[in-house]
Amino acid sequence: MPQRRYLYHGRILNLAIEDEKFEIIEHKDAVCVVAEQGGKILFVRQYRPAVGSDTLEIPAGLIEDGEDPLEAARRELAEETQLTGDFSYLNSFYVSPGFCDEKLHVFRARDLRPASGTPDDDEDITVEWHDPREVLEGARAGRVQISASAMAGILFHLSAYAADQ
């Protein structure tokens, strides 16, 4: 049985060494929301200290204790954008399984309407609607930094669009 020695216990992650050779991050699971309207996706732009840059992301956040992924997705969309909608589950995946156990649950939101949510104190977010193909091209050209959740959202959106044609 693997043995983990913990180096750090934090609010959202723990850092451990497994069998004295693997660095492991135990991380809370998260959600992201592909909010669609008129062929565009809703993005949030915010400064991320870890990468020292603004990033273009889709609404996302951690699943709180006692919350299921759908509840978290609804809460995050409302907190970050003041919107809600009709949600459907798309998929889930591990963000970086080589060293981290964080799983990201991806939801689609359509038929958007106003909602009330309280933004986190440490977030300074700008809400923007973009054509997903333009964001993907900007990322390829290095003009915009995107997150893994934004990439997943763009690909799910484009896949669904192609299937609808």
KEBAGU-284548 format. One record per atom (N, C-alpha, C): atom name; x, y, z. Coordinates in steps of 0.001 Angstrom, whole numbers, always signed. Atoms other than C-alpha are relative to their C-alpha. Layout:
# residues N
REC nutor      xx      yy      zz
REC    CA       X       Y       Z
...
# end
This chain:
# residues 165
REC nutor      xx      yy      zz
REC     N    +852   -1191      +0
REC    CA      +0      +0      +0
REC     C    +891   +1246      +0
REC     N    -826   -1213     +55
REC    CA   +1415   +3436    -940
REC     C     -28    +773   +1315
REC     N    -137    -802   -1216
REC    CA   +2625   +5624   +1902
REC     C    +172   +1467    -387
REC     N    -106   -1438    +265
REC    CA   +2067   +9387   +1812
REC     C    +492    +730   +1237
REC     N    -524    -888   -1053
REC    CA   +4081  +11842   +3855
REC     C    -395   +1419    -398
REC     N    +535   -1321    +316
REC    CA   +2390  +15235   +4021
REC     C    +984   +1098    +363
REC     N    -875   -1146    -189
REC    CA   +4463  +18374   +3624
REC     C    -786   +1261    +302
REC     N    +824   -1195    -164
REC    CA   +1602  +20841   +3643
REC     C   -1472    -390     -26
REC     N   +1457    +133     -10
REC    CA   -2110  +20906   +4530
REC     C    -571   +1397    -149
REC     N    +554   -1324    +253
REC    CA   -4006  +23851   +3069
REC     C   -1510      -3     -96
REC     N   +1441    -192    +110
REC    CA   -7494  +25208   +2523
REC     C    -570    -731   -1214
REC     N    +507    +649   +1207
REC    CA   -7846  +23849   -1039
REC     C    +880   -1137    -492
REC     N    -869   +1089    +451
REC    CA   -4907  +21488   -1415
REC     C    +908    -479   +1115
REC     N   -1019    +598    -856
REC    CA   -2523  +19177    +388
REC     C   +1147    -441    -907
REC     N   -1174    +439    +750
REC    CA   +1013  +18409    -770
REC     C    +628   -1170    +742
REC     N    -553   +1210    -609
REC    CA   +2406  +14942    -146
REC     C   +1085    -587    -895
REC     N    -961    +830    +725
REC    CA   +5296  +12703   -1150
REC     C    -464   -1439    +186
REC     N    +448   +1386     -87
REC    CA   +4169   +9176   -1994
REC     C   +1168    -922    -279
REC     N   -1074    +988    +106
REC    CA   +6602   +6308   -1468
REC     C   +1367    +659    -209
REC     N   -1250    -774     +52
REC    CA   +9354   +8943   -1172
REC     C    +491    +276   -1417
REC     N    -439    -350   +1347
REC    CA   +9360   +9545   -4935
REC     C   -1016    +787    -820
REC     N   +1004    -702    +790
REC    CA   +6038  +10950   -6233
REC     C    -526   +1207    +765
REC     N    +605   -1194    -581
REC    CA   +4991  +14530   -5504
REC     C   -1472      +4    -386
REC     N   +1435    +106    +218
REC    CA   +1205  +14487   -5113
REC     C    -687   +1226    +586
REC     N    +866   -1056    -512
REC    CA   -1244  +17362   -4812
REC     C   -1401    -571     +85
REC     N   +1401    +345    -212
REC    CA   -4594  +16450   -3313
REC     C    -767   +1323     -52
REC     N    +660   -1281    +264
REC    CA   -6936  +19181   -4571
REC     C   -1512    -198     -19
REC     N   +1454     +73     +75
REC    CA  -10646  +19869   -4150
REC     C    -434     -84   -1460
REC     N    +559     +63   +1347
REC    CA  -12713  +18992   -7205
REC     C    -664   +1326    -346
REC     N    +509   -1278    +472
REC    CA  -14081  +21815   -9318
REC     C   -1032    -201   -1103
REC     N    +975     -25   +1081
REC    CA  -16724  +22746  -11882
REC     C    +345   +1142    -944
REC     N     -47   -1125    +928
REC    CA  -16815  +24893  -14982
REC     C   -1275     -29    -831
REC     N   +1273    -145    +693
REC    CA  -19719  +26175  -17056
REC     C    +226    +612   -1379
REC     N      -4    -505   +1364
REC    CA  -19925  +26578  -20821
REC     C   -1361    +666    -200
REC     N   +1247    -756    +153
REC    CA  -22591  +29314  -20952
REC     C     -62    +508   -1436
REC     N     +94    -273   +1431
REC    CA  -23785  +29692  -24533
REC     C   -1205    +877    -315
REC     N   +1106    -836    +472
REC    CA  -25876  +32302  -26280
REC     C    +374    +580   -1361
REC     N    -219    -580   +1315
REC    CA  -26130  +33252  -29928
REC     C   +1310    -396    -656
REC     N   -1244    +466    +602
REC    CA  -23131  +31143  -30972
REC     C   +1250    +455    +721
REC     N   -1149    -467    -775
REC    CA  -20890  +32788  -28382
REC     C     +35    -700   +1351
REC     N    -202    +558   -1337
REC    CA  -19483  +31592  -25069
REC     C    +310   +1149    +946
REC     N    -278    -981   -1036
REC    CA  -19399  +33613  -21881
REC     C   +1345    -337    +639
REC     N   -1314    +145    -615
REC    CA  -15846  +34092  -20616
REC     C    +139    +996   +1136
REC     N    -377    -954   -1041
REC    CA  -14440  +35737  -17517
REC     C   +1500    +241    -114
REC     N   -1409    -383     +52
REC    CA  -11167  +37633  -17612
REC     C    +412    +406   +1412
REC     N    -498    -379   -1318
REC    CA   -9114  +37874  -14438
REC     C   +1504    -200     +76
REC     N   -1435    +128    -217
REC    CA   -5565  +38306  -13247
REC     C    +255   -1223    +859
REC     N    -370   +1202    -748
REC    CA   -3968  +35067  -12043
REC     C   +1448    +122    +466
REC     N   -1368    -167    -520
REC    CA    -939  +35562   -9758
REC     C    +919   -1174    -319
REC     N    -855   +1175    +235
REC    CA    +304  +31989  -10353
REC     C    +700     +64   -1352
REC     N    -611    -109   +1320
REC    CA    +976  +32782  -14025
REC     C    +402   +1429    -332
REC     N    -402   -1388    +185
REC    CA   +1476  +36538  -13642
REC     C    -647    +671   -1192
REC     N    +649    -504   +1207
REC    CA   -1069  +37348  -16340
REC     C   -1518     -56    +138
REC     N   +1437    +166    +154
REC    CA   -4704  +37945  -17150
REC     C    -233   -1278    -794
REC     N    +399   +1169    +774
REC    CA   -6394  +34797  -18382
REC     C   -1456    +156    -389
REC     N   +1376     +78    +438
REC    CA   -9578  +34255  -20310
REC     C    -465   -1411    +338
REC     N    +483   +1276    -506
REC    CA  -11564  +31486  -18642
REC     C   -1509     -66    -161
REC     N   +1450     +90    -130
REC    CA  -15087  +30167  -18456
REC     C    -291     -41   +1500
REC     N    +309     +17   -1432
REC    CA  -16909  +30481  -15115
REC     C    +327   -1359    +615
REC     N    -461   +1234    -629
REC    CA  -15436  +27936  -12740
REC     C    +292    +247   +1469
REC     N    -358    -110   -1401
REC    CA  -14714  +27205   -9128
REC     C     -44   -1339    +692
REC     N     -80   +1215    -806
REC    CA  -14287  +24678   -6379
REC     C   -1371    -453    +485
REC     N   +1196    +569    -602
REC    CA  -17004  +22360   -5137
REC     C    +165     +95   +1510
REC     N     -53    -161   -1448
REC    CA  -17736  +23275   -1537
REC     C    -411   -1290    +706
REC     N    +381   +1170    -792
REC    CA  -18113  +20657   +1213
REC     C   -1523    -129     +44
REC     N   +1429    +267     -44
REC    CA  -21575  +19054   +1040
REC     C    -754    +407   -1260
REC     N    +630    -473   +1229
REC    CA  -22262  +20459   -2429
REC     C    +207   -1037   -1102
REC     N    -223    +873   +1143
REC    CA  -22837  +18340   -5518
REC     C    +457    +864   -1182
REC     N    -543    -792   +1103
REC    CA  -21273  +19386   -8844
REC     C   -1015    +939    -665
REC     N    +986    -878    +620
REC    CA  -24516  +20773  -10309
REC     C    -270   +1230    +861
REC     N    +191   -1145    -901
REC    CA  -25122  +22945   -7246
REC     C   +1175    +968     -99
REC     N   -1197    -844     +96
REC    CA  -21551  +24209   -7482
REC     C     +17    +770   -1318
REC     N     +19    -663   +1305
REC    CA  -21933  +24984  -11195
REC     C   -1003   +1154      -2
REC     N   +1013   -1067     -81
REC    CA  -25120  +26975  -10577
REC     C    +520   +1169    +842
REC     N    -512   -1037    -897
REC    CA  -23494  +28867   -7697
REC     C   +1107    +801    -673
REC     N   -1125    -690    +634
REC    CA  -20310  +29674   -9626
REC     C    -450    +910   -1135
REC     N    +481    -846   +1091
REC    CA  -22160  +30955  -12693
REC     C    -676   +1254    +555
REC     N    +682   -1155    -607
REC    CA  -24346  +33196  -10508
REC     C   +1001    +948    +661
REC     N    -989    -851    -679
REC    CA  -21385  +34453   -8432
REC     C    +825    +817    -983
REC     N    -935    -651    +907
REC    CA  -19194  +35288  -11395
REC     C    -681    +835   -1079
REC     N    +628    -667   +1138
REC    CA  -21762  +36473  -13960
REC     C   -1390    +551    +276
REC     N   +1369    -408    -341
REC    CA  -25102  +37102  -12189
REC     C   -1023    -601    -983
REC     N    +886    +704    +923
REC    CA  -26712  +34585  -14563
REC     C    -263   -1417    +492
REC     N    +290   +1416    -142
REC    CA  -28369  +31189  -14396
REC     C    -566    -459   -1333
REC     N    +544    +525   +1247
REC    CA  -29831  +28946  -17057
REC     C    -413   -1441    +172
REC     N    +316   +1426      +8
REC    CA  -30800  +25430  -18016
REC     C   +1318    -753    -158
REC     N   -1295    +671     -63
REC    CA  -27858  +23208  -17111
REC     C     -92   -1439    -493
REC     N    -147   +1413    +326
REC    CA  -26756  +19914  -18611
REC     C   +1457    -394    +235
REC     N   -1332    +528    -288
REC    CA  -23793  +17778  -17619
REC     C    +653    -447   -1298
REC     N    -716    +412   +1200
REC    CA  -21167  +17322  -20343
REC     C    +980   -1132    +267
REC     N   -1043    +997    -243
REC    CA  -18260  +15375  -18848
REC     C    +810    +431   +1214
REC     N    -975    -380   -1032
REC    CA  -15528  +15347  -16237
REC     C   +1347    -586    -394
REC     N   -1342    +482    +294
REC    CA  -11774  +14910  -16418
REC     C    +958    +476   +1082
REC     N   -1052    -411    -917
REC    CA   -8638  +15092  -14302
REC     C    +812   +1099    -672
REC     N    -678   -1168    +556
REC    CA   -6895  +18423  -14801
REC     C   +1458    -299    -330
REC     N   -1409    +319    +211
REC    CA   -3326  +17167  -14434
REC     C    +365   -1238    +815
REC     N    -104   +1208    -816
REC    CA   -3270  +13523  -13260
REC     C   +1416    -492    +260
REC     N   -1373    +400    -276
REC    CA    +499  +13230  -13347
REC     C    +440    +338   +1415
REC     N    -389    -384   -1365
REC    CA    +681  +14948   -9956
REC     C   -1161    +507    +848
REC     N   +1117    -614    -723
REC    CA   -2806  +16187   -8971
REC     C   -1275    -815    -205
REC     N   +1235    +786     +96
REC    CA   -6118  +14447   -8204
REC     C   -1241    +847    -264
REC     N   +1152    -868    +256
REC    CA   -8351  +17442   -9057
REC     C    -786    -480   -1219
REC     N    +900    +367   +1102
REC    CA  -11344  +16451  -11189
REC     C    -875   +1210    -300
REC     N    +803   -1131    +452
REC    CA  -13155  +19095  -13222
REC     C   -1271    -525    -664
REC     N   +1308    +383    +536
REC    CA  -16886  +18637  -13924
REC     C    -478   +1127    -911
REC     N    +343    -999   +1010
REC    CA  -18040  +20422  -17091
REC     C   -1505     -23    -254
REC     N   +1428    -165    +242
REC    CA  -21583  +21743  -17508
REC     C    -222   +1002   -1131
REC     N    +439    -941   +1029
REC    CA  -23378  +23528  -20320
REC     C   -1201    +740    +576
REC     N   +1151    -797    -420
REC    CA  -25794  +26377  -19556
REC     C    -551    +730   -1218
REC     N    +690    -660   +1117
REC    CA  -28332  +27608  -22089
REC     C   -1248    +680    +538
REC     N   +1195    -749    -404
REC    CA  -31444  +29789  -22007
REC     C    +311    +817   +1259
REC     N    -501    -766   -1141
REC    CA  -29624  +32198  -19716
REC     C    -976   +1095    +414
REC     N    +848   -1035    -575
REC    CA  -31449  +34596  -17418
REC     C    +674    +557   +1252
REC     N    -639    -612   -1173
REC    CA  -30555  +36945  -14542
REC     C    -139    -859   +1254
REC     N     -11    +680   -1299
REC    CA  -29656  +35483  -11164
REC     C    +817    +849    +953
REC     N    -743    -738   -1005
REC    CA  -28246  +36802   -7942
REC     C   +1066    -907    +602
REC     N   -1099    +732    -610
REC    CA  -24856  +35664   -6691
REC     C    +985    +984    +597
REC     N    -964    -868    -662
REC    CA  -22248  +37118   -4377
REC     C   +1405    -393    -419
REC     N   -1371    +321    +429
REC    CA  -18780  +37290   -5956
REC     C    +931    -208   +1196
REC     N   -1018    +182   -1029
REC    CA  -15807  +36066   -3930
REC     C    +759   +1312    +196
REC     N    -702   -1247    -324
REC    CA  -13936  +38903   -2174
REC     C   +1297    +176    -777
REC     N   -1318     -94    +630
REC    CA  -10641  +38074   -3894
REC     C     -54     -48   -1524
REC     N    +122     +78   +1452
REC    CA  -12014  +38013   -7458
REC     C    -302   +1382    -591
REC     N    +237   -1208    +775
REC    CA  -11816  +40951   -9859
REC     C    -215    -470   -1433
REC     N    +353    +684   +1239
REC    CA  -13646  +39567  -12892
REC     C    -681    +957    -971
REC     N    +705    -670   +1084
REC    CA  -14668  +41065  -16209
REC     C    -694   -1077    -829
REC     N    +783    +959    +777
REC    CA  -17447  +39195  -18037
REC     C     +18    +429   -1468
REC     N    -109    -292   +1427
REC    CA  -17019  +38972  -21826
REC     C    -616   -1124    -813
REC     N    +522    +980    +953
REC    CA  -18844  +37219  -24662
REC     C    +926     -27   -1198
REC     N    -902    +134   +1146
REC    CA  -16627  +35846  -27434
REC     C    -420   -1163    -883
REC     N     +97   +1115    +927
REC    CA  -16795  +33700  -30511
REC     C   +1091    -988    +398
REC     N   -1011    +949    -476
REC    CA  -15036  +30517  -29356
REC     C   +1121    -249   -1007
REC     N   -1052    +204   +1011
REC    CA  -13154  +30136  -32650
REC     C   +1037   +1130     +66
REC     N    -920   -1135    -104
REC    CA  -11663  +33621  -32237
REC     C    +894    -121   +1235
REC     N    -803    +198   -1214
REC    CA  -10538  +32828  -28677
REC     C   +1035   -1095    -244
REC     N    -930   +1086    +303
REC    CA   -8980  +29560  -29854
REC     C   +1130    +497    -899
REC     N   -1028    -547    +884
REC    CA   -7145  +31392  -32646
REC     C    +917    +956    +758
REC     N    -816    -902    -815
REC    CA   -5974  +34066  -30188
REC     C    +955    -758    +909
REC     N    -859    +834    -845
REC    CA   -4637  +31364  -27888
REC     C   +1109    -638    -827
REC     N   -1020    +598    +876
REC    CA   -2846  +29630  -30772
REC     C   +1073   +1008    -377
REC     N    -932   -1045    +418
REC    CA   -1259  +32922  -31791
REC     C    +726    +648   +1179
REC     N    -651    -554   -1174
REC    CA    -249  +33755  -28213
REC     C    -506   +1375    +400
REC     N    +556   -1314    -332
REC    CA   -2445  +36875  -28034
REC     C    -823     -25   +1282
REC     N    +826    +127   -1196
REC    CA   -4536  +35536  -25158
REC     C    +424   -1259    +752
REC     N    -282   +1153    -850
REC    CA   -3851  +33204  -22233
REC     C   -1342    -589    +427
REC     N   +1238    +639    -423
REC    CA   -6611  +30669  -21582
REC     C    +310   -1117    +991
REC     N    -125   +1082    -978
REC    CA   -7200  +28076  -18877
REC     C    -379   -1331    -646
REC     N    +411   +1328    +464
REC    CA   -7692  +24335  -19274
REC     C   -1514     -79     -99
REC     N   +1462     +35     +54
REC    CA  -11371  +24840  -18479
REC     C    -522    +757   -1219
REC     N    +416    -739   +1201
REC    CA  -11664  +27451  -21244
REC     C    +231    -847   -1249
REC     N    -278    +866   +1152
REC    CA  -10017  +25070  -23714
REC     C   -1046   -1107     -94
REC     N   +1017   +1052      -7
REC    CA  -12388  +22281  -22668
REC     C   -1349    +562    -438
REC     N   +1269    -614    +356
REC    CA  -15361  +24628  -22953
REC     C     -97    +299   -1482
REC     N     -23    -295   +1433
REC    CA  -14368  +25777  -26427
REC     C    -169   -1283    -808
REC     N     +67   +1255    +756
REC    CA  -13861  +22204  -27631
REC     C   -1366    -669    +130
REC     N   +1346    +561    -158
REC    CA  -17162  +20994  -26142
REC     C    -999    +797    -837
REC     N    +909    -846    +772
REC    CA  -18960  +23959  -27715
REC     C    +123    -291   -1494
REC     N    -204    +242   +1426
REC    CA  -17405  +23397  -31137
REC     C    -449   -1403    -400
REC     N    +453   +1367    +253
REC    CA  -18101  +19658  -30929
REC     C   -1523     -59     -61
REC     N   +1470      -7     -12
REC    CA  -21762  +20263  -30046
REC     C    -535    +743   -1215
REC     N    +418    -769   +1172
REC    CA  -22050  +22874  -32804
REC     C    +122    -859   -1253
REC     N    -202    +866   +1167
REC    CA  -20621  +20427  -35350
REC     C   -1055   -1110     -38
REC     N    +992   +1072     -57
REC    CA  -23020  +17699  -34180
REC     C   -1396    +513    -363
REC     N   +1317    -586    +308
REC    CA  -25994  +20081  -34552
REC     C    -153    +292   -1490
REC     N     +52    -369   +1428
REC    CA  -25100  +20806  -38210
REC     C    -357   -1177    -879
# end
